Amino acid sequence: MPHTYPLGEHLAHTGPHPLGLDIVDAEGCWLTDRNGQRYLDLVAGLAVNNTGHRHPKVVAAIKAQCDRYLHVIPFGEFRQEPQVRFAEKIASLLPASLGSVYFVNSGTEAIEGALKLAKRATGRTHLVGCRKSYHGSTHGSLSLTDNETKKYRNRPLLPDVSHMRFNSIEDLHLITGRTAAVVVEPIQGDAGVRLPDGAWMAALRKRCDETGALLIFDEVQTGFGRTGKLFAFDRFGVVPDILVLGKALGGGLPMGAFISSHERMHLLTHDPVLGHITTFGGHPLPCVAGLAALEVLVEERLVENAVIMGEFFKQNLVHGAIGEVRGEGLMLAVDLCDAKRVQRMVEGCLARGVLGFWFLSCPTAFRIAPPLTIGEAEVRQACAAILAVLEENR
């Protein structure tokens, strides 16, 4: 078959059937394409645009920084005010044991940095992830991800990696005195929004303490209010040794971070030096954008709004074809128990001006993860479209 190029002949594609929307404007919860068609965004750039598209305070911060300087030198060499202020703000919202922030370019790079830090801190090599997990597409991140469809063409991946069942007390025996780190999403995202049991989280923390393994929480998707808490681990009373952030961290610009104690992070500075190095990590534009977005989250009470609007979605999404609506806040999975029905849902919603999306590792459900600025009228509109598609495909 001849190749087609719906995104442009000279742009690499990631799949055979991209949505192909030609977006020319975005504001709040709305996207507008070149033909003037508006779409209610239930995806938020895959949990990136938590404060909405082009929030005025975020845009103003970016413009102001553009008048000062852009990239000046790789991360960690100059004292740059945007980096310092953003790190101080993040640390002020976390437990004291998470006081040192290393900025990188993306969530998957943050996972890579966290794994390197854990190996350096423990002197061990064994890593443990969870079944049905997703941590990114670079080699280390992919090694921890439990999706063979994504992995098989990229082997060999990292050796000495085990996967335990999410929420399984029995499988905690896989964490041993050889284990450098255990990497867990405090709410599994790509698996179709799966919540952990509080007792399992406590047992996981205890097992890591007993064996000396470091506990890494991947909050790339769950962070910054998405689940109705500023960070998802806040709801379980369990503090990780290393925290990984991304997606919404940069206020709509690309950014990631891994965070740990000052003592542990200092290990990257010697034996050998430059334990992790990144040219563009901590770029001033995502730093000022991220700081502005974090301030907006607090000032406009968007975390609280995520709880209210998430419950409103659940109340309105009642239909015989819906098996379950899972999740917390505005990190929801609507399970239709049928992959073909999900495909028709995404297509049908798009035809009605509502942008939805699926899960790569849970084909029977579609995601609801709009900007946290979404209001009641917009939720009603989204739910009406979803229910109409279900009725159309009974």
N, C-alpha and C positions, 0 to 999 in steps of 0.2 A: 504494500500500500504506500502511496506517496505521502510524504510528511506534510502536515498542515501546521501553520504558525499563528494560532489565534492571539498570541501575545506579542507577535512581532518576529520576523525572520531571524534577527540577530540576537535574540534574547533566549537564554537557555530555559527549558521547561523542566518542571519537576514531576509532571504527570501527563497522561494522554488527554485528559478532559478538564482543563482549567475552567473556572467560572467565566473568566474573560471579561468581567465588568471593566469598563473604561471610566474610572472615577476621576472627576475633575474638581470636586469640592467635597469637603467633609466638615461638619460642625455638630457639636453635641453628640447626639445618638443617630445622626443622619448622614448618609452618603448620597451624592448626586453624580449621575453619569453624564457622558457627553451629549446624550439626547434629552437631558433634563429630567430623566426619571429619578425619583428619590427612593431610597431604601432605608428602612429602619434597621439599624445594625445590632444584631444579637450576638455578634462575634467579638467585637472590640479589638480587632487585629489579633485574635487569639489571646485574649486577656491582657492586652498591652495598654489599651486606651481607657484605663480605669476612670480618669477624670474627664472623659469625653474627648471628642476630636477638637483640636485647636482651642483648648480652654484659654481664654484671654490672658490669664495670669501666667500660664506656661509659655504662650507665644511671646508675651512681653519680656519674660526672663531670657528667652533665646535671643530675641532681637537686641537686648541690652548687652548680652555677652558678645554678640557678633561685632559690636562696636569697640570691644576691648581687645580680645585676641581669640584665635582658634587654637589649633594644635601648636605647641611650642617645643615639646620634648617628650620622650617616652615616660610613661607613668613611673613615679617614684623618684624622680631626679630633681625637679623643681618643686618649691612650695607654691601650689596653685590654689588660690582662694576658693574657687568653686568646689574643688575636691575636698578641701578641709571642712568647709561649712556643711557640705552634704554628708560627709562621714560623721561629723559631730551630731547632726540631726538624727541620722539613723541609729547611732549608738545610744542616743538619749532615750530611744523608744524600745531598747532591748535590754535583757539582763546584763549585769556587769561583766559576766564571763564572755559576752559577745561584744567586745569593745574595740576590736581592730578590723577595719574594713579594707579589703583589697578589691579595687574596681577593675573590671575586665570588660569585654565587648559584648558578651552574650551569656545566656543561661548555660549553654553547653560548655563554654570556656570556663565558667565558674565551677561547674562540676569537675572539669579536668584539674583546675587549680586546687580544689578541695581534696581530690584523690591524692595529688602529689603531696599536699601538706600532711595528710593522714599517714602516708607511707613514711614521710620524713620524721614525723613526730613519734611513730611507734616502732620504726625499723622493721615493719612487717609488710607482707605482700598480699595476703588473702583479703578479698573484698566480698561483701554480701549485699545483694539487692533483693528486690521483691518480685514475685510473679506478677505479670501484667503491668509492670512498671514502664515508665518512659522518662528518660533523663537527657535526651538530646541525640544528635547524629554524628558527633565526632567519635573517634575510636574508643576512647575511655568511657564516654557517656553511653555509647551504644553497647559496650560490653556489660554495663549494669542494666541496660534496658532489656526487658523480657518480651521480645517480639521477634521471633525467628524470621518472619517475612522480611523485616528490615535488616536482619543481620547476615543472612546466609551468603550474600554476594560480597561481603566485606571481610570474611574470615581469612586469616586468623585474627582474632581480637585479643584483648588482654587475657592472659592465663590466670588461673587461680581465682576464679569468680564463681560464687554459688548464689542460688536464688531460693529464697524461702517464701512460703505462702503468706500473703498479707493477712494479718489477724490470727495467725496460727501460733499458739503458745508452744505447741510441740516442735515446730521448726526452729525455735530459738536455739536449739542445740547446735545448729550450723555455725553459730557465732562461738569461736573458740579463742584460745590463747595465741593462735596464729593470725587472727583477724585484725587487719589494720583499721577497717572502717565498715560500717553498715549504712547504706544509703537508702533513705525512705522518703516518700512523699507523704506528708502528714494527712493529706487527702489525695488519693490517687486520681489523676486527671484523665489521661488518655484511656484508662481502663473503663471509663464511663462513670466517673465521679463515685469512687468507693470510699466510704468513711471507715476509719479505724475504730476499734473498740478501745475504750479508755483503759481497761485492765491490761490489754495487750501492749499499749503504749508504755504503761508503767513497767511492765515486765521486760519490755525491750530495753528501756533505759537501765533497769537493774542488771540485765544480762551483759550489756556493754560495760557497765561499771565493774562487774565481777571479772570479766575477761580482759579488761584494758583496751577493748576496741573503742574507736571513736564513733559517735553517732552523728551522722550527717543528715540534716533535713533539707530536702529539695523543695523550696518554696518559690520556685521560678513562676509557677502558675497561681499558687494560692496566696501569695503575698500581697500586701498593700490593700487590704479591705475586701478582696474578692469574695471571701467566705463569710463575711460578717464579723470578722475579727481582723485587726491590723495584720497579724500573722496567724496562720492556722494553728501553729503549735500552742498559741495562747489558750486555746480552749481545752487542752489536755493536761496542763500543768507539768509538762515534760520539756526540758531545755536541752537542745542539741549541743554538741561540742563544736560543730561547724554548721553554719547556716548558709544556704545558697539561694541567691536572688537573681531575678532577671525580669523579662517581659515588662511589667508596669514600672519597674524601677526607674527607667529613664524618662518617664513622663511622655512616652511616644517616640523617643529616640532610642537607638540600640545601646544596650548596656546590661551588664551583669555584675555580680559581686559575690565573693565568698568572705565570710565573717567568722572570726574566732577570737580567742583570747590574745592579749598582747604577747604573752610568753610564747604561745604556740606559733603565732604569725612571725615572730622574730626569727624563727628557725629558717625562714626563707632567705635571710640576709647573709648566711655564711655556710661554709662547708658543703657545697661550694656556694659562692655568692650568686645572686639572681636565681633563686630557687624557682621563681616564676617570673617571667618578664613579658610585657605586652606594650606594643607601641601606642595603640590608640585607647587602651583601657583608661577610664577616668577622663575621657575627653571633656573639656569644659562645657560644651553645649548640652550633652545629656546630664551632666552634673547639675547645671542650673535648672534645666527642665525638670529633672527628678525632684529637686528640692522644692521647686514651685508646686509641683503636683502633690507632693507629700503635704505641704501646707494647705493646699486646697482640700485634700481628703479630710483634714482635721477641721478646717474653718467651715466647710459646707456640710459637715457631718455625713459624708458619703458612706462611711462604714456602716453607720446606723441605717442609712437608706438602703444599703444592700440587703440588710435583714428584712426590712419592711417589704421591699419590692420582690425579694425572693419568695416570701410567704404569699404575696399577691399572685405571683405566677402559679404557685402550687394550688391555690384556691380556685383559680380560673381554668387550669388545665385538667379538667375532669372529662373523660371520654372512655367509652368501652374499649377503644383500640390502644389506650395508653396503659401499659402494664405497671409503670411506676415512674414517679418523678423523684429523682435522688439528688441530694446535695445540700449545701448550706449557702446562705446568702445568695449571691448571683453567680454561683458556680453550680449549675444544674445539668442533669442529664434526663432527658425524656425518653424512656425506653418503650419502643413500639414492638419489641419482640420479633422484629422482622427487618432484615437489611434492605430488601427491596422497598418496603414501606418507608424507610428512612430516606432512601434516594428520592422517592416521589415527594416526600415532605420537603426536602431541601429545594427541589425544583418547583414545587407548588407554591411555597412561601416566596421564592424569588419572583415568580410571576405576579404575586400580590404585593410586591414592594417590601418584603421582609427578608433580610439576609440571615440565613441559618447555616449551620455547618455540622459535620459529622465527627465521630471519633475514629481515629485510625485503628485502634485496638479494641473497639466495641462497636461493631457495625450495626447492631440492633438499636442503637440509641443516637439521638442528636443532641447537640449541646446548646445551652442557653447561657451566654456569658456576655451580656451587653455592658456598655459603660455604666459605672456605678451612679451616674447622673440620671439614669432613666426615671421617668415619672409614671404615675398611675395611668394616665391616658395612653401613653406609649405601650405600657404593658397590656392594657386592654386591646389595643390594636394588634399587637403581636399575637396574643392568645386567640383573637378572633380569626386571624389568618391561619394559625395552626389548626384550629378546630374545623375551619372550612375545608382545609385540605384533607383532613381525616374523613369528613363527611363525603367528600367527593370521591374518596378511594375506599369506601366501605366494601 
